[in-house]
Amino acid sequence: MSFPSAPFRSPLRPFHIAFPVDDLPAARHFYGTVLGCREGRSSEQWIDFDLFGHQIVAHYKPAPASRAEAHANAVDGHDVPVPHFGVVLTQADWATLAERLKAAGVRFIIEPYTRFAGLPGEQSTMFFLDPAGNALEFKAFADLAQLFAK
């Protein structure tokens, strides 16, 4: 099987990620109620969610006796948590989600703001943690063509 060279030009397909959580009921509430994700299949060990058309799966993993030290890299004057995942949204969906999170009392690692203002790749971004400590970033571009701009 061969894949086209960059830039990838076929229709965008849903992304899949599985990640650990130490409390499935808390994950169900956070992703289902706070973020508004539709729940798919589930078992006593995992839950599928529809995150803006992408399949994410919260898998139960007992919490370690101590959590690993958090890591962050400096980006545009902020400490960006590593690892993290999320979705690139439209500006309108990003603003709606930001308001939803604020109304739910979610504590932001990086408050919603515009990164790289006036530069290539200008984007709205926000970072927060789920109840298991997984970092999420949601972003939006006024011009999606700037997604990979240098």
Backbone as a printed PyTorch tensor [residue, N CA C, xyz], in Angstrom:
tensor([[[  0.8500,  -1.1680,   0.0000],
         [  0.0000,   0.0000,   0.0000],
         [  0.8960,   1.2310,   0.0000]],

        [[  0.5940,   2.1740,  -0.8480],
         [  1.3670,   3.4110,  -0.8520],
         [  0.4700,   4.5660,  -0.4500]],

        [[  1.0750,   5.5610,   0.1430],
         [  0.3450,   6.7340,   0.6040],
         [  0.8320,   7.9460,  -0.1760]],

        [[ -0.0660,   8.8920,  -0.4330],
         [  0.3640,  10.0920,  -1.1470],
         [  1.3650,  10.8830,  -0.3080]],

        [[  2.2470,  11.5800,  -0.9990],
         [  3.2020,  12.4160,  -0.2740],
         [  2.4930,  13.6330,   0.2920]],

        [[  3.1410,  14.2810,   1.2510],
         [  2.5670,  15.4750,   1.8810],
         [  2.4270,  16.5650,   0.8430]],

        [[  1.4630,  17.4380,   0.8810],
         [  0.3810,  17.3710,   1.8600],
         [ -0.6370,  16.2980,   1.4830]],

        [[ -1.1700,  15.6430,   2.4830],
         [ -2.1610,  14.5880,   2.3390],
         [ -3.4330,  15.2160,   1.7900]],

        [[ -3.9240,  14.7650,   0.6620],
         [ -5.0300,  15.4460,  -0.0030],
         [ -6.3280,  14.6540,  -0.0430]],

        [[ -6.3790,  13.4710,   0.5240],
         [ -7.6350,  12.7240,   0.5110],
         [ -8.5670,  13.2840,   1.5800]],

        [[ -9.8480,  12.9450,   1.5160],
         [-10.7760,  13.4450,   2.5530],
         [-10.2960,  13.0420,   3.9480]],

        [[-10.4320,  13.9620,   4.8630],
         [ -9.9900,  13.7120,   6.2330],
         [-10.8080,  12.5930,   6.8490]],

        [[-10.1440,  11.6570,   7.4710],
         [-10.7850,  10.5220,   8.1160],
         [-10.7670,  10.7310,   9.6250]],

        [[-11.6970,  10.1100,  10.3470],
         [-11.6950,  10.2490,  11.8040],
         [-10.4100,   9.6960,  12.4120]],

        [[ -9.9460,  10.3810,  13.4270],
         [ -8.7630,   9.9820,  14.1760],
         [ -9.2050,   9.0930,  15.3250]],

        [[ -8.3490,   8.1780,  15.7630],
         [ -8.6340,   7.2970,  16.9020],
         [ -7.4920,   7.4150,  17.9030]],

        [[ -7.8530,   7.5450,  19.1590],
         [ -6.8520,   7.5030,  20.2230],
         [ -7.4720,   6.8090,  21.4250]],

        [[ -6.6800,   5.9610,  22.0760],
         [ -7.0670,   5.3150,  23.3260],
         [ -6.1310,   5.8680,  24.4000]],

        [[ -6.6910,   6.1940,  25.5540],
         [ -5.9010,   6.8320,  26.6060],
         [ -6.3520,   6.3100,  27.9610]],

        [[ -5.4520,   6.3550,  28.9640],
         [ -5.7850,   5.7980,  30.2780],
         [ -6.5710,   6.7690,  31.1530]],

        [[ -7.5030,   6.2140,  31.9120],
         [ -8.2160,   6.9630,  32.9530],
         [ -8.2880,   6.0660,  34.1820]],

        [[ -8.2720,   6.6780,  35.3570],
         [ -8.3060,   5.8760,  36.5810],
         [ -9.6820,   5.8510,  37.2310]],

        [[-10.6820,   6.4510,  36.5690],
         [-12.0420,   6.4960,  37.1030],
         [-13.0110,   6.5920,  35.9170]],

        [[-13.5710,   5.4560,  35.4940],
         [-14.4650,   5.4620,  34.3300],
         [-15.7290,   6.3010,  34.5390]],

        [[-16.3800,   6.2690,  35.7020],
         [-17.5490,   7.1400,  35.8780],
         [-17.1880,   8.6260,  35.7540]],

        [[-16.0270,   9.0290,  36.2790],
         [-15.6020,  10.4280,  36.1380],
         [-15.3250,  10.7560,  34.6730]],

        [[-14.7050,   9.8200,  33.9380],
         [-14.4550,  10.0230,  32.5050],
         [-15.7690,  10.1280,  31.7530]],

        [[-16.7320,   9.2680,  32.0720],
         [-18.0520,   9.3010,  31.4190],
         [-18.7140,  10.6680,  31.6380]],

        [[-18.6370,  11.1730,  32.8570],
         [-19.2300,  12.4880,  33.1440],
         [-18.4860,  13.6000,  32.3940]],

        [[-17.1600,  13.6050,  32.4810],
         [-16.3800,  14.6790,  31.8650],
         [-16.5550,  14.7040,  30.3480]],

        [[-16.3130,  13.5740,  29.6960],
         [-16.3930,  13.5510,  28.2280],
         [-17.8410,  13.6050,  27.7420]],

        [[-18.7440,  12.9330,  28.4460],
         [-20.1430,  12.9130,  28.0090],
         [-20.9240,  14.1620,  28.3700]],

        [[-20.7890,  14.6360,  29.6060],
         [-21.5760,  15.7760,  30.0720],
         [-20.8540,  17.1080,  29.8860]],

        [[-19.6190,  17.2090,  30.3660],
         [-18.8980,  18.4780,  30.2880],
         [-18.5370,  18.8110,  28.8380]],

        [[-17.9090,  17.8580,  28.1220],
         [-17.5390,  18.1260,  26.7320],
         [-18.6920,  17.8740,  25.7560]],

        [[-19.7070,  17.1270,  26.1730],
         [-20.8600,  16.8760,  25.2980],
         [-20.6230,  15.8210,  24.2410]],

        [[-19.7190,  14.8920,  24.4860],
         [-19.4350,  13.8240,  23.5220],
         [-20.5090,  12.7420,  23.5910]],

        [[-20.9350,  12.2750,  22.4250],
         [-21.8680,  11.1480,  22.3600],
         [-21.1000,   9.8850,  22.7340]],

        [[-21.7180,   9.0590,  23.5840],
         [-21.0740,   7.8070,  23.9970],
         [-21.4030,   6.7100,  23.0020]],

        [[-20.3940,   5.9110,  22.6790],
         [-20.5760,   4.7510,  21.8010],
         [-20.5740,   3.4860,  22.6340]],

        [[-19.8510,   2.4910,  22.1540],
         [-19.7690,   1.2200,  22.8760],
         [-19.0120,   1.4160,  24.1820]],

        [[-19.2420,   0.4720,  25.1050],
         [-18.5040,   0.5190,  26.3650],
         [-18.5010,  -0.8550,  27.0140]],

        [[-17.6340,  -1.0110,  27.9840],
         [-17.5920,  -2.2090,  28.8100],
         [-17.2360,  -1.7520,  30.2140]],

        [[-16.9340,  -2.6860,  31.0840],
         [-16.5000,  -2.3100,  32.4320],
         [-15.0710,  -1.7780,  32.4310]],

        [[-14.3660,  -1.8780,  31.2960],
         [-12.9630,  -1.4710,  31.2150],
         [-12.7070,  -0.2850,  30.2940]],

        [[-13.6730,   0.1050,  29.4570],
         [-13.4440,   1.1760,  28.4870],
         [-14.7620,   1.7950,  28.0250]],

        [[-14.6620,   3.0210,  27.4700],
         [-15.8150,   3.7420,  26.9200],
         [-15.3730,   4.4580,  25.6440]],

        [[-16.1240,   4.2360,  24.5570],
         [-15.9160,   4.9790,  23.3060],
         [-16.6770,   6.2910,  23.3710]],

        [[-16.0640,   7.3630,  22.8490],
         [-16.7490,   8.6510,  22.7380],
         [-16.5390,   9.2210,  21.3400]],

        [[-17.5190,   9.9900,  20.8890],
         [-17.4450,  10.7250,  19.6290],
         [-17.0150,  12.1490,  19.9700]],

        [[-15.7560,  12.4620,  19.7240],
         [-15.2000,  13.7870,  20.0090],
         [-15.1160,  14.5530,  18.6910]],

        [[-16.1630,  15.3020,  18.3660],
         [-16.2220,  16.0720,  17.1270],
         [-15.9300,  15.2020,  15.9120]],

        [[-16.5230,  13.9900,  15.9010],
         [-16.3640,  13.0890,  14.7670],
         [-15.1640,  12.1570,  14.8600]],

        [[-14.3880,  12.2500,  15.9180],
         [-13.2150,  11.3990,  16.1010],
         [-13.4840,  10.4070,  17.2180]],

        [[-12.9350,   9.2060,  17.0870],
         [-13.1630,   8.1650,  18.0780],
         [-12.0730,   8.1950,  19.1350]],

        [[-12.4780,   8.5100,  20.3590],
         [-11.5540,   8.4500,  21.4850],
         [-12.0700,   7.3870,  22.4490]],

        [[-11.1630,   6.6870,  23.0780],
         [-11.5460,   5.5940,  23.9630],
         [-10.8390,   5.7480,  25.2980]],

        [[-11.6250,   5.9280,  26.3430],
         [-11.0990,   5.9980,  27.7060],
         [-10.9830,   4.5710,  28.2280]],

        [[ -9.7610,   4.1320,  28.5000],
         [ -9.4970,   2.7870,  29.0210],
         [ -9.1320,   2.8900,  30.4880]],

        [[ -9.7660,   2.0490,  31.2980],
         [ -9.4520,   2.0410,  32.7260],
         [ -8.0340,   1.5300,  32.9440]],

        [[ -7.2940,   2.2810,  33.7490],
         [ -5.9650,   1.8810,  34.2100],
         [ -5.8490,   2.3920,  35.6330]],

        [[ -5.6030,   1.5070,  36.5950],
         [ -5.4900,   1.9830,  37.9820],
         [ -4.4490,   3.0840,  38.1080]],

        [[ -4.7290,   4.0310,  38.9930],
         [ -3.7900,   5.1370,  39.2240],
         [ -2.5170,   4.5980,  39.8540]],

        [[ -1.3630,   5.0800,  39.4070],
         [ -0.1040,   4.6640,  40.0470],
         [ -0.0160,   5.2680,  41.4440]],

        [[  0.8660,   4.6940,  42.2530],
         [  1.0490,   5.2060,  43.6160],
         [  1.4440,   6.6730,  43.5770]],

        [[  2.2170,   7.0570,  42.5820],
         [  2.5590,   8.4660,  42.3950],
         [  2.5520,   8.7480,  40.9040]],

        [[  2.0210,   9.8840,  40.5270],
         [  1.9800,  10.2590,  39.1090],
         [  3.3620,  10.7280,  38.6690]],

        [[  3.6790,  10.4220,  37.4190],
         [  4.9480,  10.8760,  36.8650],
         [  4.9750,  12.4020,  36.8530]],

        [[  6.1640,  12.9470,  36.9810],
         [  6.3100,  14.4000,  36.9520],
         [  5.8180,  14.9280,  35.6060]],

        [[  5.0290,  15.9710,  35.6530],
         [  4.5010,  16.5740,  34.4370],
         [  5.6230,  17.2190,  33.6410]],

        [[  5.4630,  17.2310,  32.3220],
         [  6.4380,  17.8730,  31.4440],
         [  5.7230,  18.9140,  30.5980]],

        [[  6.4060,  19.9900,  30.2820],
         [  5.8480,  21.0300,  29.4270],
         [  6.9550,  21.6240,  28.5740]],

        [[  6.5670,  22.0960,  27.3980],
         [  7.4810,  22.8120,  26.5130],
         [  6.9620,  24.2310,  26.3330]],

        [[  7.8610,  25.1840,  26.2450],
         [  7.4730,  26.5810,  26.0560],
         [  7.0130,  26.8030,  24.6230]],

        [[  5.8070,  27.3620,  24.4760],
         [  5.2550,  27.7320,  23.1720],
         [  4.5610,  29.0720,  23.3550]],

        [[  4.9980,  30.0670,  22.6270],
         [  4.3780,  31.3920,  22.6490],
         [  4.2150,  31.9150,  24.0840]],

        [[  5.2270,  31.6750,  24.9280],
         [  5.2090,  32.1960,  26.2850],
         [  4.3840,  31.4030,  27.2780]],

        [[  3.9010,  30.2260,  26.8940],
         [  3.1100,  29.3770,  27.7950],
         [  3.7750,  28.0040,  27.9220]],

        [[  3.5700,  27.3510,  29.0470],
         [  4.0630,  25.9950,  29.2600],
         [  3.0180,  25.0100,  28.7570]],

        [[  3.2720,  24.4190,  27.5910],
         [  2.3390,  23.4820,  26.9550],
         [  2.6050,  22.0810,  27.4810]],

        [[  1.5770,  21.4250,  28.0650],
         [  1.7720,  20.0910,  28.6260],
         [  2.0300,  19.0470,  27.5320]],

        [[  2.9400,  18.1220,  27.8410],
         [  3.2870,  17.0380,  26.9410],
         [  3.1790,  15.7390,  27.7160]],

        [[  2.4150,  14.7490,  27.2030],
         [  1.6450,  14.7560,  25.9630],
         [  0.2940,  15.4410,  26.1350]],

        [[ -0.3750,  15.6830,  24.9890],
         [ -1.7440,  16.1890,  24.9810],
         [ -2.3940,  15.8040,  23.6620]],

        [[ -3.7270,  15.8690,  23.6170],
         [ -4.4430,  15.6190,  22.3700],
         [ -5.6620,  16.5140,  22.3360]],

        [[ -6.2880,  16.6170,  21.1730],
         [ -7.4770,  17.4430,  21.0220],
         [ -7.9050,  17.4980,  19.5760]],

        [[ -8.6910,  18.5130,  19.2400],
         [ -9.2600,  18.6350,  17.9020],
         [ -9.1200,  20.0760,  17.4370]],

        [[ -8.9000,  20.2470,  16.1300],
         [ -8.9420,  21.5660,  15.5100],
         [-10.3950,  21.8080,  15.1130]],

        [[-10.9910,  22.8240,  15.6990],
         [-12.4120,  23.1360,  15.4910],
         [-12.5740,  24.3670,  14.6130]],

        [[-13.8090,  24.6540,  14.2450],
         [-14.1010,  25.9400,  13.6220],
         [-14.0300,  26.9940,  14.7260]],

        [[-13.8650,  28.2570,  14.3420],
         [-13.8240,  29.3380,  15.3370],
         [-15.0990,  29.3460,  16.1800]],

        [[-16.2550,  29.1640,  15.5390],
         [-17.5250,  29.1960,  16.2680],
         [-17.6220,  28.0420,  17.2650]],

        [[-17.2530,  26.8300,  16.8440],
         [-17.3060,  25.6780,  17.7520],
         [-16.3000,  25.8390,  18.8900]],

        [[-15.1230,  26.3980,  18.5840],
         [-14.1090,  26.6210,  19.6160],
         [-14.6390,  27.5940,  20.6740]],

        [[-15.2430,  28.6840,  20.2420],
         [-15.7760,  29.6840,  21.1790],
         [-16.9060,  29.0840,  22.0190]],

        [[-17.7610,  28.2890,  21.3930],
         [-18.8550,  27.6370,  22.1270],
         [-18.3030,  26.6760,  23.1670]],

        [[-17.2970,  25.8780,  22.7900],
         [-16.6890,  24.9410,  23.7370],
         [-16.0210,  25.6880,  24.8840]],

        [[-15.3130,  26.7670,  24.5870],
         [-14.6540,  27.5440,  25.6430],
         [-15.6760,  28.0360,  26.6660]],

        [[-16.7960,  28.5380,  26.1960],
         [-17.8550,  29.0080,  27.1040],
         [-18.4530,  27.8520,  27.8920]],

        [[-18.6440,  26.7140,  27.2480],
         [-19.1850,  25.5270,  27.9240],
         [-18.2560,  25.0880,  29.0570]],

        [[-16.9590,  25.0660,  28.7800],
         [-15.9810,  24.6620,  29.7930],
         [-15.9340,  25.6450,  30.9550]],

        [[-15.9700,  26.9400,  30.6420],
         [-15.9830,  27.9580,  31.6970],
         [-17.2200,  27.7960,  32.5670]],

        [[-18.3820,  27.5910,  31.9530],
         [-19.6390,  27.4350,  32.6990],
         [-19.6130,  26.1940,  33.5860]],

        [[-18.8760,  25.1580,  33.1470],
         [-18.7720,  23.9230,  33.9330],
         [-17.7100,  24.0240,  35.0230]],

        [[-16.9910,  25.1520,  35.0810],
         [-15.9730,  25.3320,  36.1120],
         [-14.6730,  24.6030,  35.8370]],

        [[-14.4280,  24.2450,  34.5720],
         [-13.1780,  23.5680,  34.2340],
         [-12.0120,  24.5360,  34.4480]],

        [[-10.9570,  24.0420,  35.0980],
         [ -9.7670,  24.8450,  35.3460],
         [ -8.8300,  24.6780,  34.1590]],

        [[ -8.4850,  25.7900,  33.5490],
         [ -7.6180,  25.7550,  32.3770],
         [ -6.1530,  25.7420,  32.7870]],

        [[ -5.3490,  24.9690,  32.0870],
         [ -3.8960,  25.0320,  32.2110],
         [ -3.4350,  26.2850,  31.4740]],

        [[ -3.9890,  26.4770,  30.2770],
         [ -3.7710,  27.6830,  29.4860],
         [ -5.1530,  28.1830,  29.0820]],

        [[ -5.5070,  29.3570,  29.6020],
         [ -6.8140,  29.9650,  29.3170],
         [ -6.9820,  30.1740,  27.8070]],

        [[ -8.2210,  30.1490,  27.3200],
         [ -8.4520,  30.4180,  25.8960],
         [ -7.8420,  31.7580,  25.4830]],

        [[ -7.0630,  31.7240,  24.4060],
         [ -6.4440,  32.9470,  23.8920],
         [ -6.0150,  32.7260,  22.4450]],

        [[ -5.5340,  33.7890,  21.7890],
         [ -5.0140,  33.7060,  20.4250],
         [ -3.4980,  33.6230,  20.4740]],

        [[ -2.9730,  32.5330,  19.9200],
         [ -1.5310,  32.2660,  19.8850],
         [ -0.9870,  32.7020,  18.5280]],

        [[  0.2390,  33.1860,  18.5110],
         [  0.9250,  33.6250,  17.2880],
         [  0.1470,  34.7250,  16.5730]],

        [[ -0.4460,  35.6330,  17.3350],
         [ -1.2590,  36.7080,  16.7610],
         [ -0.4750,  37.4830,  15.7030]],

        [[ -1.0840,  37.6210,  14.5370],
         [ -0.4860,  38.3640,  13.4410],
         [  0.6280,  37.6390,  12.7120]],

        [[  0.9030,  36.3860,  13.0670],
         [  1.9690,  35.5910,  12.4560],
         [  1.3890,  34.3980,  11.7040]],

        [[  2.1880,  33.7600,  10.8410],
         [  1.7060,  32.5290,  10.2090],
         [  1.3040,  31.5170,  11.2870]],

        [[  0.2020,  30.8390,  11.0720],
         [ -0.2650,  29.8450,  12.0400],
         [ -1.0570,  30.4220,  13.1910]],

        [[ -1.5000,  31.6940,  13.0910],
         [ -2.3050,  32.2910,  14.1650],
         [ -3.4800,  31.3700,  14.4800]],

        [[ -3.7170,  31.1510,  15.7770],
         [ -4.7600,  30.2110,  16.1930],
         [ -5.3080,  30.5500,  17.5620]],

        [[ -6.5590,  30.1780,  17.7630],
         [ -7.1640,  30.2320,  19.0940],
         [ -6.8730,  28.8880,  19.7390]],

        [[ -6.4980,  28.8970,  21.0180],
         [ -6.1480,  27.6490,  21.6780],
         [ -6.5410,  27.7010,  23.1460]],

        [[ -6.6900,  26.5250,  23.7420],
         [ -6.9380,  26.3830,  25.1840],
         [ -6.5000,  24.9860,  25.5960]],

        [[ -6.0250,  24.8710,  26.8360],
         [ -5.5820,  23.5980,  27.3950],
         [ -6.2420,  23.3760,  28.7520]],

        [[ -6.6060,  22.1180,  29.0220],
         [ -7.1660,  21.7400,  30.3220],
         [ -6.9510,  20.2500,  30.5090]],

        [[ -7.1910,  19.7720,  31.7270],
         [ -7.0170,  18.3590,  32.0620],
         [ -8.3610,  17.6700,  32.2260]],

        [[ -8.4110,  16.3850,  31.8810],
         [ -9.5820,  15.5880,  32.2250],
         [ -9.4010,  15.1080,  33.6650]],

        [[-10.3900,  14.4270,  34.2590],
         [-10.2590,  14.0150,  35.6690],
         [ -9.0860,  13.0790,  35.9490]],

        [[ -8.5860,  12.3630,  34.9260],
         [ -7.4490,  11.4580,  35.1110],
         [ -6.1150,  12.1620,  34.9120]],

        [[ -6.1410,  13.4600,  34.5810],
         [ -4.9140,  14.2090,  34.3830],
         [ -4.4060,  14.2290,  32.9520]],

        [[ -5.1900,  13.7110,  31.9920],
         [ -4.8120,  13.7770,  30.5800],
         [ -5.0110,  15.1990,  30.0820]],

        [[ -3.9890,  15.7460,  29.4280],
         [ -4.0660,  17.1130,  28.9160],
         [ -4.7450,  17.1240,  27.5510]],

        [[ -5.6500,  18.0850,  27.3640],
         [ -6.3490,  18.2690,  26.0960],
         [ -6.1250,  19.6790,  25.5940]],

        [[ -5.9850,  19.8050,  24.2760],
         [ -5.8940,  21.1090,  23.6210],
         [ -6.9450,  21.1550,  22.5290]],

        [[ -7.6990,  22.2240,  22.5030],
         [ -8.6180,  22.4830,  21.4020],
         [ -8.1970,  23.7970,  20.7860]],

        [[ -8.1560,  23.8220,  19.4540],
         [ -7.7030,  25.0190,  18.7610],
         [ -8.5740,  25.2850,  17.5530]],

        [[ -8.4600,  26.5010,  17.0170],
         [ -9.1910,  26.9010,  15.8160],
         [ -8.3540,  27.9190,  15.0630]],

        [[ -8.4680,  27.8860,  13.7610],
         [ -7.7710,  28.8180,  12.8860],
         [ -8.8040,  29.6430,  12.1420]],

        [[ -8.5950,  30.9430,  12.0690],
         [ -9.4610,  31.7790,  11.2390],
         [ -9.3050,  31.3450,   9.7870]],

        [[ -8.0940,  30.8820,   9.4200],
         [ -7.7860,  30.4010,   8.0770],
         [ -7.1670,  29.0170,   8.2170]],

        [[ -7.9490,  27.9610,   7.9610],
         [ -7.4710,  26.5870,   8.1390],
         [ -6.2510,  26.3000,   7.2740]],

        [[ -6.0590,  27.0420,   6.1950],
         [ -4.8760,  26.8570,   5.3540],
         [ -3.5950,  27.1610,   6.1350]],

        [[ -3.7090,  27.8260,   7.2790],
         [ -2.5570,  28.1600,   8.1230],
         [ -2.1840,  27.0260,   9.0860]],

        [[ -2.9060,  25.9000,   9.0400],
         [ -2.6750,  24.7970,   9.9720],
         [ -1.1990,  24.3880,  10.0370]],

        [[ -0.5290,  24.3020,   8.8940],
         [  0.8740,  23.8700,   8.8720],
         [  1.7990,  25.0110,   8.4170]],

        [[  1.3440,  26.2300,   8.5150],
         [  2.1470,  27.3810,   8.0560],
         [  3.4110,  27.5140,   8.8890]],

        [[  4.5010,  27.9070,   8.2190],
         [  5.7880,  28.1070,   8.9040],
         [  6.0070,  29.5730,   9.1660]]])
